[in-house]
Amino acid sequence: MAEAIIAGLLRGRMVEASQVVASHPRAERREQLAGAHGIRTAAANAEAIAGADVVILAIKPQMLARVGREIGEVLRPGQLVISVLAGATTRALVSALGHDQIVRSMPNTPARLGKGMTVWFATPEVTPDQRAQAAALLSALGAQLEVDDEKLVAMATAVSGTGPTYVFLFMEALIDAAVHLGFPRHVAHDLVIETLEGSTLFAKQSGMHPAELRNMVTSPGGTSAAALHELESGRLRTVLSEAVWAAFRRTVELGDQLEVAIVPGERPSR
């Protein structure tokens, strides 16, 4: 996700490559990032954020406490921290970093192509100028939506953040079904990809409810009706809803675990 953000910012010309500094503990990874994007790199996190206006925190959630100790000492008032950590609440982030100008965001992997969806929440200490800056930066990744309730970011993690996983699984299953019918796999792949892309674009541009679009291609006693009967019999809607709820519960659990680990003696917030 960190590299997707770098690619999106550079593609959208929000910043010059020389303005971006990325830190990573492995030298080969630093060399790869510098070679691919022309950015500067640093081995130390504290070195990377020195002089930065915006700090993008893109690490594994379990690394928050350690990284927080490293950069918390050098963060200064006026620096905006944008977190893309799954589950990490602003309460945990503020405690770990000792810094309160924070945006908690949840982008998704299509951000790499500038087609992502990012939902974000800003702490009260984030200034109007910083909010505008966050919106502009996140717009380079695709669509962005600021919310005034942090819980909505956790909910978005289960829908848009995890959403590509559901789409890719459906895609894979449909390709396999086409192969089972007898199509060569490369033909099945193209049939499915183009169908999904076209259907999504049609839904977006038409502005119609998905049920209306589905009814447009479902004739009584036809092929779509037969297929939909099997999908409904297989509890597709229910299973998908349960999957989203499972992802949401896991997001909340991750947040609770981080708060307990980083703010000892305090109960996790909900």
VENHU-V373690 format. One record per residue. N is the residue number from 0. RES is the residue in one small letter. SS is DSSP state (alpha for helix, beta for strand, coil for the rest). PHI is phi in degrees with one decimal (* if undefined). Layout:
n & res & ss & phi
N & RES & SS & PHI
N & RES & SS & PHI
This chain:
n & res & ss & phi
0 & m & coil & *
1 & a & alpha & -60.4
2 & e & alpha & -69.6
3 & a & alpha & -61.6
4 & i & alpha & -66.8
5 & i & alpha & -58.5
6 & a & alpha & -62.4
7 & g & alpha & -65.8
8 & l & alpha & -64.6
9 & l & alpha & -72.8
10 & r & alpha & -64.5
11 & g & coil & -80.7
12 & r & coil & 55.9
13 & m & coil & -73.9
14 & v & coil & -143.8
15 & e & coil & -87.5
16 & a & alpha & -57.4
17 & s & alpha & -68.1
18 & q & alpha & -88.3
19 & v & coil & -101.0
20 & v & beta & -124.5
21 & a & beta & -115.5
22 & s & beta & -108.3
23 & h & coil & -159.9
24 & p & coil & -71.3
25 & r & coil & -95.4
26 & a & alpha & -61.9
27 & e & alpha & -64.6
28 & r & alpha & -71.9
29 & r & alpha & -62.3
30 & e & alpha & -64.6
31 & q & alpha & -63.9
32 & l & alpha & -64.8
33 & a & alpha & -64.9
34 & g & alpha & -69.0
35 & a & alpha & -75.5
36 & h & alpha & -120.3
37 & g & coil & 73.5
38 & i & coil & -89.9
39 & r & beta & -88.7
40 & t & beta & -132.7
41 & a & beta & -145.9
42 & a & coil & -80.1
43 & a & coil & -102.9
44 & n & alpha & -61.9
45 & a & alpha & -62.5
46 & e & alpha & -67.5
47 & a & alpha & -65.8
48 & i & alpha & -93.2
49 & a & coil & -62.3
50 & g & coil & 81.1
51 & a & coil & -78.6
52 & d & coil & -82.8
53 & v & beta & -127.8
54 & v & beta & -114.6
55 & i & beta & -100.0
56 & l & beta & -96.0
57 & a & coil & -128.4
58 & i & coil & -130.6
59 & k & coil & -70.9
60 & p & alpha & -52.4
61 & q & alpha & -70.3
62 & m & alpha & -93.0
63 & l & alpha & -59.2
64 & a & alpha & -61.3
65 & r & alpha & -68.8
66 & v & alpha & -66.4
67 & g & alpha & -59.6
68 & r & alpha & -65.7
69 & e & alpha & -71.3
70 & i & alpha & -100.8
71 & g & alpha & -60.6
72 & e & coil & -72.2
73 & v & coil & -112.0
74 & l & coil & -65.5
75 & r & coil & -126.0
76 & p & coil & -57.4
77 & g & coil & 103.3
78 & q & coil & -83.1
79 & l & beta & -97.0
80 & v & beta & -104.4
81 & i & beta & -109.3
82 & s & beta & -99.4
83 & v & coil & -118.7
84 & l & coil & -76.8
85 & a & coil & -65.2
86 & g & coil & 85.2
87 & a & coil & -70.4
88 & t & coil & -78.0
89 & t & alpha & -64.7
90 & r & alpha & -62.9
91 & a & alpha & -68.5
92 & l & alpha & -65.6
93 & v & alpha & -61.3
94 & s & alpha & -67.2
95 & a & alpha & -70.2
96 & l & alpha & -95.6
97 & g & coil & 63.7
98 & h & coil & -145.3
99 & d & coil & -115.7
100 & q & coil & -93.4
101 & i & beta & -132.3
102 & v & beta & -114.6
103 & r & beta & -97.0
104 & s & beta & -128.9
105 & m & beta & -136.3
106 & p & coil & -84.3
107 & n & coil & -133.0
108 & t & alpha & -63.7
109 & p & alpha & -60.9
110 & a & alpha & -56.5
111 & r & alpha & -59.9
112 & l & alpha & -104.6
113 & g & coil & 76.2
114 & k & coil & -120.3
115 & g & beta & -80.2
116 & m & beta & -131.2
117 & t & beta & -121.7
118 & v & beta & -109.4
119 & w & beta & -143.5
120 & f & beta & -133.7
121 & a & beta & -110.9
122 & t & coil & -67.9
123 & p & coil & -58.3
124 & e & coil & -76.8
125 & v & coil & -71.2
126 & t & coil & -76.4
127 & p & alpha & -56.1
128 & d & alpha & -64.4
129 & q & alpha & -68.6
130 & r & alpha & -62.3
131 & a & alpha & -63.8
132 & q & alpha & -65.1
133 & a & alpha & -62.2
134 & a & alpha & -61.2
135 & a & alpha & -65.8
136 & l & alpha & -64.3
137 & l & alpha & -71.4
138 & s & alpha & -66.0
139 & a & coil & -67.4
140 & l & coil & -94.8
141 & g & beta & 135.2
142 & a & beta & -75.9
143 & q & beta & -141.4
144 & l & beta & -140.8
145 & e & beta & -85.7
146 & v & coil & -120.5
147 & d & coil & -102.1
148 & d & coil & -128.1
149 & e & coil & -60.6
150 & k & alpha & -59.5
151 & l & alpha & -66.9
152 & v & alpha & -69.5
153 & a & alpha & -62.7
154 & m & alpha & -65.9
155 & a & alpha & -65.4
156 & t & alpha & -58.0
157 & a & alpha & -80.3
158 & v & alpha & -105.0
159 & s & alpha & -83.0
160 & g & alpha & -64.7
161 & t & alpha & -89.2
162 & g & alpha & -50.7
163 & p & alpha & -56.0
164 & t & alpha & -61.7
165 & y & alpha & -63.9
166 & v & alpha & -64.2
167 & f & alpha & -66.6
168 & l & alpha & -66.4
169 & f & alpha & -60.9
170 & m & alpha & -58.7
171 & e & alpha & -61.7
172 & a & alpha & -64.8
173 & l & alpha & -69.5
174 & i & alpha & -63.5
175 & d & alpha & -62.5
176 & a & alpha & -65.7
177 & a & alpha & -66.4
178 & v & alpha & -64.3
179 & h & alpha & -61.9
180 & l & alpha & -66.9
181 & g & coil & 132.0
182 & f & coil & -73.4
183 & p & coil & -60.9
184 & r & alpha & -61.1
185 & h & alpha & -67.4
186 & v & alpha & -71.2
187 & a & alpha & -59.2
188 & h & alpha & -57.4
189 & d & alpha & -65.8
190 & l & alpha & -57.8
191 & v & alpha & -71.2
192 & i & alpha & -59.1
193 & e & alpha & -67.5
194 & t & alpha & -65.9
195 & l & alpha & -66.4
196 & e & alpha & -63.6
197 & g & alpha & -65.7
198 & s & alpha & -65.5
199 & t & alpha & -64.3
200 & l & alpha & -65.0
201 & f & alpha & -61.7
202 & a & alpha & -63.4
203 & k & alpha & -68.3
204 & q & alpha & -78.6
205 & s & alpha & -75.2
206 & g & coil & 72.6
207 & m & coil & -84.5
208 & h & coil & -67.4
209 & p & alpha & -54.3
210 & a & alpha & -64.2
211 & e & alpha & -65.6
212 & l & alpha & -64.2
213 & r & alpha & -64.4
214 & n & alpha & -64.8
215 & m & alpha & -61.8
216 & v & coil & -111.5
217 & t & coil & -114.2
218 & s & coil & -88.9
219 & p & coil & -57.1
220 & g & coil & 71.6
221 & g & coil & -91.5
222 & t & alpha & -68.3
223 & s & alpha & -63.6
224 & a & alpha & -62.2
225 & a & alpha & -65.6
226 & a & alpha & -67.5
227 & l & alpha & -63.3
228 & h & alpha & -59.4
229 & e & alpha & -68.5
230 & l & alpha & -63.8
231 & e & alpha & -68.7
232 & s & alpha & -63.7
233 & g & coil & -85.0
234 & r & coil & 62.6
235 & l & alpha & -55.8
236 & r & alpha & -61.5
237 & t & alpha & -66.7
238 & v & alpha & -63.2
239 & l & alpha & -64.8
240 & s & alpha & -61.6
241 & e & alpha & -65.8
242 & a & alpha & -65.2
243 & v & alpha & -64.2
244 & w & alpha & -63.8
245 & a & alpha & -63.5
246 & a & alpha & -65.0
247 & f & alpha & -64.9
248 & r & alpha & -61.2
249 & r & alpha & -67.4
250 & t & alpha & -61.5
251 & v & alpha & -64.6
252 & e & alpha & -60.9
253 & l & alpha & -60.8
254 & g & alpha & -64.1
255 & d & alpha & -62.6
256 & q & alpha & -63.7
257 & l & alpha & -65.3
258 & e & alpha & -63.9
259 & v & alpha & -64.2
260 & a & alpha & -73.6
261 & i & alpha & -96.6
262 & v & coil & -117.4
263 & p & coil & -56.6
264 & g & coil & 84.1
265 & e & coil & -113.0
266 & r & coil & -75.5
267 & p & coil & -65.8
268 & s & coil & -84.8
269 & r & coil & -121.7
